[in-house]
Amino acid sequence: MDQFWETLKQIGNDFIQNTGLAIVRAVAFLVLGLVVIRIVQIIARSAALRSNRLDKSASTFVVSLITVVLYVALTIVVVSSLGFSTAGIIAAFSAVALAIALALKDSLASLANGVIIIFTKPFKKGDYVAIGGMEGLVQDIRLFNTKILTYSNETIIVPNSEVLGSKLVNYSDMPLRRVVIEIPVPYSADIDEVKAFLLESVKGYENVVATPEPSVVLDSYGDSAVKLSVRAWGTTEKYWDLYYDLRDILYKSMKAHGVSIPFSQLDVHVCDNDRQGGANA
């Protein structure tokens, strides 16, 4: 019996000195690591939000990336403290990462493009953009896709791999935009007079800015009319008001000055061959 208790005591001492100590050390590293990660998250989030170079999306991505790296490092430290080889752990992580990369290569391409969009900022939330022929307001910029809302209240989800892989137009990037409206004028009208009252009408509209100055130029010669090009500048926020209001203003101005907008017409001359042949006889 004494030998049994002696053996049991020896096993207990070995466990405490080896395995038990390793478990206690691993638990201590785990608790300390979680506390450190939480502190780093708070500091990183606060610094990212105060930064003028990072928007909300970029700040969230940076904090998430730091968190993932810290958790991976903590896992390696904890497992290593239990006596396992770190080389095997790193190799296992590498193999898993490679398998995930091969299985999700399209998603990872969107993720990479999402990171590029977040940091290069070709557009931001609220901008009016055209991506591959689709137009709308940017509602959200995510890591894998971008959410666009059309003026018809339709939601379009565009993968970020397609955002940077197609033609991108940002209509909200500049503070001013130009509106160009073509006005057909009959050849019989006094072009200089028409240009003068059209320009006066444009200058009188409140949403037209003074600089750059609006202008009315002779653009081209049509089959039945001279085409004038009315060009005016306005703020980007008021672009659609400027566009549609100017069309209405110019039409009413033409009508008020008695200048009709010509329509396409075709003159047909009929030749009576029978009568002409009889006269010749």
Kinemage of the C-alpha trace (Angstrom):
@kinemage 1
@onewidth
@group {chain A} dominant
@subgroup {mainchain}
@vectorlist {calphas} color= white
{ca met a 1} P 0.000 0.000 0.000
{ca asp a 2} L 2.821 2.400 0.846
{ca gln a 3} L 4.366 1.707 -2.549
{ca phe a 4} L 1.045 2.533 -4.255
{ca trp a 5} L 0.783 5.877 -2.551
{ca glu a 6} L 4.402 6.574 -3.303
{ca thr a 7} L 3.811 5.862 -6.994
{ca leu a 8} L 0.711 8.042 -7.024
{ca lys a 9} L 2.612 10.844 -5.359
{ca gln a 10} L 5.382 10.560 -7.916
{ca ile a 11} L 2.866 10.749 -10.765
{ca gly a 12} L 1.298 13.830 -9.185
{ca asn a 13} L 4.650 15.533 -8.795
{ca asp a 14} L 5.581 14.769 -12.409
{ca phe a 15} L 2.235 16.148 -13.602
{ca ile a 16} L 2.629 19.334 -11.592
{ca gln a 17} L 6.231 19.871 -12.617
{ca asn a 18} L 5.721 19.113 -16.313
{ca thr a 19} L 2.229 18.897 -17.799
{ca gly a 20} L 0.493 20.857 -15.073
{ca leu a 21} L 3.010 23.674 -15.261
{ca ala a 22} L 2.657 23.759 -19.030
{ca ile a 23} L -1.146 23.985 -18.764
{ca val a 24} L -0.952 26.745 -16.184
{ca arg a 25} L 1.557 28.615 -18.346
{ca ala a 26} L -0.664 28.198 -21.423
{ca val a 27} L -3.730 29.464 -19.545
{ca ala a 28} L -1.746 32.432 -18.254
{ca phe a 29} L -0.531 33.254 -21.769
{ca leu a 30} L -4.107 32.913 -23.066
{ca val a 31} L -5.601 35.257 -20.472
{ca leu a 32} L -2.776 37.766 -20.811
{ca gly a 33} L -2.978 37.579 -24.614
{ca leu a 34} L -6.723 38.217 -24.653
{ca val a 35} L -6.249 41.248 -22.408
{ca val a 36} L -3.458 42.570 -24.630
{ca ile a 37} L -5.551 42.026 -27.781
{ca arg a 38} L -8.458 43.915 -26.238
{ca ile a 39} L -6.215 46.830 -25.294
{ca val a 40} L -4.618 46.923 -28.758
{ca gln a 41} L -8.081 46.843 -30.377
{ca ile a 42} L -9.205 49.855 -28.364
{ca ile a 43} L -6.022 51.788 -29.147
{ca ala a 44} L -6.081 50.873 -32.866
{ca arg a 45} L -9.772 51.705 -33.248
{ca ser a 46} L -9.333 55.045 -31.513
{ca ala a 47} L -6.261 55.936 -33.610
{ca ala a 48} L -7.942 54.849 -36.864
{ca leu a 49} L -11.075 56.887 -36.178
{ca arg a 50} L -8.992 59.982 -35.385
{ca ser a 51} L -6.978 59.617 -38.577
{ca asn a 52} L -7.920 61.999 -41.385
{ca arg a 53} L -6.504 59.638 -44.021
{ca leu a 54} L -8.812 56.712 -43.196
{ca asp a 55} L -12.570 56.612 -43.617
{ca lys a 56} L -14.886 54.345 -41.637
{ca ser a 57} L -14.457 51.367 -43.979
{ca ala a 58} L -10.673 51.609 -43.940
{ca ser a 59} L -10.642 51.988 -40.155
{ca thr a 60} L -12.774 48.884 -39.706
{ca phe a 61} L -10.545 46.883 -42.053
{ca val a 62} L -7.341 47.957 -40.290
{ca val a 63} L -8.717 47.039 -36.856
{ca ser a 64} L -9.992 43.681 -38.169
{ca leu a 65} L -6.651 42.884 -39.782
{ca ile a 66} L -4.726 43.702 -36.602
{ca thr a 67} L -7.145 41.541 -34.583
{ca val a 68} L -6.703 38.539 -36.877
{ca val a 69} L -2.894 38.821 -36.772
{ca leu a 70} L -2.912 39.069 -32.969
{ca tyr a 71} L -5.191 36.046 -32.593
{ca val a 72} L -2.963 33.960 -34.875
{ca ala a 73} L 0.117 35.015 -32.887
{ca leu a 74} L -1.639 34.204 -29.596
{ca thr a 75} L -2.615 30.760 -30.868
{ca ile a 76} L 0.989 29.992 -31.811
{ca val a 77} L 2.254 31.183 -28.418
{ca val a 78} L -0.323 29.166 -26.439
{ca val a 79} L 0.236 25.966 -28.417
{ca ser a 80} L 3.999 26.418 -28.196
{ca ser a 81} L 3.762 26.809 -24.408
{ca leu a 82} L 2.144 23.372 -24.266
{ca gly a 83} L 5.290 21.860 -25.753
{ca phe a 84} L 4.259 21.507 -29.383
{ca ser a 85} L 6.585 22.482 -32.229
{ca thr a 86} L 5.917 25.969 -33.648
{ca ala a 87} L 7.301 24.854 -37.011
{ca gly a 88} L 4.482 22.338 -37.320
{ca ile a 89} L 1.912 24.933 -36.313
{ca ile a 90} L 3.152 27.427 -38.906
{ca ala a 91} L 3.213 24.703 -41.553
{ca ala a 92} L -0.370 23.743 -40.680
{ca phe a 93} L -1.496 27.384 -40.911
{ca ser a 94} L 0.278 27.712 -44.262
{ca ala a 95} L -1.400 24.588 -45.631
{ca val a 96} L -4.836 25.754 -44.485
{ca ala a 97} L -4.235 29.225 -45.906
{ca leu a 98} L -3.160 27.756 -49.270
{ca ala a 99} L -6.250 25.533 -49.424
{ca ile a 100} L -8.517 28.463 -48.623
{ca ala a 101} L -6.774 30.653 -51.214
{ca leu a 102} L -7.250 28.049 -53.949
{ca ala a 103} L -10.895 27.444 -53.052
{ca leu a 104} L -11.788 31.128 -52.749
{ca lys a 105} L -9.569 32.715 -55.388
{ca asp a 106} L -12.435 34.761 -56.881
{ca ser a 107} L -13.538 35.960 -53.466
{ca leu a 108} L -9.959 36.781 -52.537
{ca ala a 109} L -9.646 38.805 -55.749
{ca ser a 110} L -12.712 40.781 -54.676
{ca leu a 111} L -11.216 41.133 -51.204
{ca ala a 112} L -7.937 42.466 -52.602
{ca asn a 113} L -9.811 44.919 -54.814
{ca gly a 114} L -11.945 45.909 -51.824
{ca val a 115} L -8.801 46.793 -49.899
{ca ile a 116} L -7.550 48.820 -52.881
{ca ile a 117} L -10.882 50.658 -53.130
{ca ile a 118} L -10.929 51.424 -49.412
{ca phe a 119} L -7.434 52.906 -49.402
{ca thr a 120} L -7.229 54.541 -52.862
{ca lys a 121} L -10.792 55.930 -52.610
{ca pro a 122} L -11.846 56.185 -56.278
{ca phe a 123} L -15.299 56.900 -54.814
{ca lys a 124} L -16.926 57.182 -51.412
{ca lys a 125} L -20.320 56.581 -49.882
{ca gly a 126} L -22.909 58.910 -51.403
{ca asp a 127} L -21.093 59.438 -54.726
{ca tyr a 128} L -22.986 59.036 -57.998
{ca val a 129} L -21.000 56.589 -60.121
{ca ala a 130} L -21.225 54.514 -63.275
{ca ile a 131} L -19.594 51.069 -63.138
{ca gly a 132} L -19.660 48.949 -66.270
{ca gly a 133} L -22.766 50.708 -67.574
{ca met a 134} L -24.623 50.598 -64.230
{ca glu a 135} L -25.317 53.966 -62.581
{ca gly a 136} L -26.385 54.835 -59.066
{ca leu a 137} L -25.496 56.203 -55.634
{ca val a 138} L -22.879 54.335 -53.618
{ca gln a 139} L -24.623 53.031 -50.493
{ca asp a 140} L -21.897 50.905 -48.939
{ca ile a 141} L -18.311 49.872 -49.696
{ca arg a 142} L -17.590 46.401 -48.359
{ca leu a 143} L -14.521 44.220 -48.503
{ca phe a 144} L -16.009 41.859 -51.095
{ca asn a 145} L -18.565 44.017 -52.940
{ca thr a 146} L -19.983 47.491 -53.381
{ca lys a 147} L -23.664 48.318 -52.931
{ca ile a 148} L -25.227 50.787 -55.392
{ca leu a 149} L -28.744 52.251 -55.318
{ca thr a 150} L -30.238 53.421 -58.626
{ca tyr a 151} L -32.644 56.348 -58.973
{ca ser a 152} L -35.354 53.748 -59.594
{ca asn a 153} L -34.687 52.481 -56.045
{ca glu a 154} L -33.035 49.291 -57.275
{ca thr a 155} L -30.174 47.802 -55.276
{ca ile a 156} L -27.164 46.565 -57.268
{ca ile a 157} L -24.427 44.503 -55.630
{ca val a 158} L -21.206 44.693 -57.665
{ca pro a 159} L -18.239 42.410 -56.811
{ca asn a 160} L -15.158 44.499 -56.156
{ca ser a 161} L -13.247 42.448 -58.724
{ca glu a 162} L -15.594 43.909 -61.360
{ca val a 163} L -15.464 47.433 -59.923
{ca leu a 164} L -11.767 47.905 -60.683
{ca gly a 165} L -11.877 45.623 -63.723
{ca ser a 166} L -14.358 47.761 -65.679
{ca lys a 167} L -14.769 51.394 -66.678
{ca leu a 168} L -15.505 53.554 -63.636
{ca val a 169} L -16.947 57.067 -63.804
{ca asn a 170} L -17.343 59.136 -60.634
{ca tyr a 171} L -19.766 61.972 -61.353
{ca ser a 172} L -19.486 63.361 -57.808
{ca asp a 173} L -15.716 63.705 -57.663
{ca met a 174} L -15.586 67.327 -58.847
{ca pro a 175} L -17.505 70.209 -57.236
{ca leu a 176} L -18.898 71.477 -60.577
{ca arg a 177} L -20.484 69.748 -63.558
{ca arg a 178} L -21.446 71.058 -66.982
{ca val a 179} L -24.843 70.672 -68.608
{ca val a 180} L -24.985 70.675 -72.410
{ca ile a 181} L -28.359 71.018 -74.155
{ca glu a 182} L -28.793 71.093 -77.942
{ca ile a 183} L -31.454 73.444 -79.320
{ca pro a 184} L -32.532 73.193 -82.982
{ca val a 185} L -33.252 76.570 -84.574
{ca pro a 186} L -34.771 77.147 -88.042
{ca tyr a 187} L -32.480 78.525 -90.729
{ca ser a 188} L -34.809 81.474 -91.154
{ca ala a 189} L -34.229 82.725 -87.589
{ca asp a 190} L -31.695 85.370 -86.603
{ca ile a 191} L -29.044 83.163 -84.974
{ca asp a 192} L -27.347 86.003 -83.075
{ca glu a 193} L -30.660 87.120 -81.595
{ca val a 194} L -31.566 83.570 -80.567
{ca lys a 195} L -28.150 83.044 -78.962
{ca ala a 196} L -28.526 86.307 -77.042
{ca phe a 197} L -31.927 85.599 -75.441
{ca leu a 198} L -31.055 81.969 -74.720
{ca leu a 199} L -27.889 83.061 -72.939
{ca glu a 200} L -29.840 85.644 -70.977
{ca ser a 201} L -32.338 82.981 -69.908
{ca val a 202} L -29.546 80.692 -68.737
{ca lys a 203} L -27.781 83.419 -66.767
{ca gly a 204} L -31.022 84.239 -64.975
{ca tyr a 205} L -31.371 80.773 -63.474
{ca glu a 206} L -30.221 80.584 -59.851
{ca asn a 207} L -28.493 77.197 -60.096
{ca val a 208} L -26.138 78.355 -62.865
{ca val a 209} L -22.770 79.517 -61.509
{ca ala a 210} L -21.089 82.642 -62.860
{ca thr a 211} L -17.654 81.024 -63.208
{ca pro a 212} L -17.135 79.294 -65.589
{ca glu a 213} L -19.508 81.446 -67.610
{ca pro a 214} L -22.384 79.840 -69.515
{ca ser a 215} L -22.269 80.010 -73.290
{ca val a 216} L -24.374 79.393 -76.388
{ca val a 217} L -22.495 78.320 -79.525
{ca leu a 218} L -23.426 77.176 -83.014
{ca asp a 219} L -22.719 73.466 -82.862
{ca ser a 220} L -23.694 71.996 -86.240
{ca tyr a 221} L -25.875 72.291 -89.346
{ca gly a 222} L -28.750 69.853 -89.596
{ca asp a 223} L -31.014 68.930 -92.503
{ca ser a 224} L -33.792 71.269 -91.403
{ca ala a 225} L -32.284 73.321 -88.575
{ca val a 226} L -29.196 74.893 -87.124
{ca lys a 227} L -28.194 73.227 -83.855
{ca leu a 228} L -27.152 75.496 -81.002
{ca ser a 229} L -25.335 74.103 -77.977
{ca val a 230} L -26.267 75.666 -74.641
{ca arg a 231} L -23.571 75.071 -72.019
{ca ala a 232} L -23.914 75.935 -68.349
{ca trp a 233} L -22.084 74.989 -65.148
{ca gly a 234} L -23.597 74.190 -61.771
{ca thr a 235} L -22.739 72.467 -58.511
{ca thr a 236} L -22.663 68.677 -58.586
{ca glu a 237} L -25.412 68.472 -55.941
{ca lys a 238} L -27.752 70.521 -58.169
{ca tyr a 239} L -26.861 68.818 -61.456
{ca trp a 240} L -30.191 67.125 -62.145
{ca asp a 241} L -32.172 70.235 -61.122
{ca leu a 242} L -30.006 72.254 -63.480
{ca tyr a 243} L -30.370 69.754 -66.312
{ca tyr a 244} L -34.160 69.441 -66.289
{ca asp a 245} L -34.952 73.032 -65.305
{ca leu a 246} L -32.790 74.415 -68.105
{ca arg a 247} L -34.604 72.300 -70.683
{ca asp a 248} L -37.880 73.774 -69.485
{ca ile a 249} L -36.493 77.323 -69.328
{ca leu a 250} L -35.007 77.181 -72.826
{ca tyr a 251} L -38.193 75.797 -74.358
{ca lys a 252} L -40.297 78.551 -72.785
{ca ser a 253} L -37.784 81.184 -73.846
{ca met a 254} L -37.929 80.019 -77.468
{ca lys a 255} L -41.715 80.062 -77.393
{ca ala a 256} L -41.859 83.516 -75.743
{ca his a 257} L -39.671 85.010 -78.500
{ca gly a 258} L -41.727 83.440 -81.253
{ca val a 259} L -39.030 81.052 -82.444
{ca ser a 260} L -40.430 77.625 -83.212
{ca ile a 261} L -38.406 74.475 -82.807
{ca pro a 262} L -38.332 72.885 -86.287
{ca phe a 263} L -39.065 69.239 -86.868
{ca ser a 264} L -37.537 66.991 -89.459
{ca gln a 265} L -39.256 67.310 -92.826
{ca leu a 266} L -38.822 65.949 -96.322
{ca asp a 267} L -39.760 67.816 -99.509
{ca val a 268} L -40.975 65.487 -102.240
{ca his a 269} L -41.233 66.674 -105.887
{ca val a 270} L -43.506 64.560 -108.134
{ca cys a 271} L -42.720 64.556 -111.846
{ca asp a 272} L -45.643 63.736 -114.231
{ca asn a 273} L -43.858 61.707 -116.929
{ca asp a 274} L -46.993 61.125 -119.064
{ca arg a 275} L -47.807 64.814 -119.363
{ca gln a 276} L -44.195 65.682 -120.039
{ca gly a 277} L -43.983 62.980 -122.757
{ca gly a 278} L -47.190 64.218 -124.475
{ca ala a 279} L -45.887 67.773 -124.562
{ca asn a 280} L -42.718 66.624 -126.237
{ca ala a 281} L -44.730 64.761 -128.914
